[in-house]
Amino acid sequence: MRKASVIVLLIGIVVFISCKKSDTTAPANATPIVFTGLKMSQDTVKVNIYDTITAMATGESLTYTWTSENGLGTFIPTANNNLVLFAGCHATDFVIDCQAKDKYNRTDTKKITVHVIN
C-alpha cells in the first residue's frame, strides 16, 4: 500500500511540473487596450427600467466585467460583449464599474454614474 501511495505521489508531482501555464505575456507588437469610456443611452433612468451602457474600448479579444459599487442593481448581458442592460432597484445614483480585459490579462477599468429616479 505504501509503495502505491509513493508511486501516485510521484506521478502527481511529475504531472504538476510538466503542466506549463499558458503564456499570457503580451508580445511587443500586441495591440494595447484603449478604454476611452462608458456611455449610457439616457441621462436618467426610472427605477426598474433597463438602460443600455456601452463600453468604448479596443484591444485583442476583450471581455468585460460589470459591477455596481454598492452591489445593487441588475445587469443583463447582451450578445454584444461591450453592451450591458442595467436597472437600478431604487432611486439613487449607482456607480457602475466596467473592467475590460484582453487575451494577455491586461486590464483597464472605467466608471459611470447612473442616475435612477422614481
TAQUIQUI-V880965 format. One line per field, one symbol per residue. phi: phi as a letter, one per 30 degrees, with the letter a starting at -180 (. if undefined). Layout:
BEGIN
phi->???
END
This chain:
BEGIN
phi->.ddddddddddddddddddcdddcdddecddddbcdlbbcdbdbbdeicdbdccccbblchdbbbcbcdcicjbcbdcddeccbcbbdcadacccccbccbcdcidbbbbbbccccbd
END
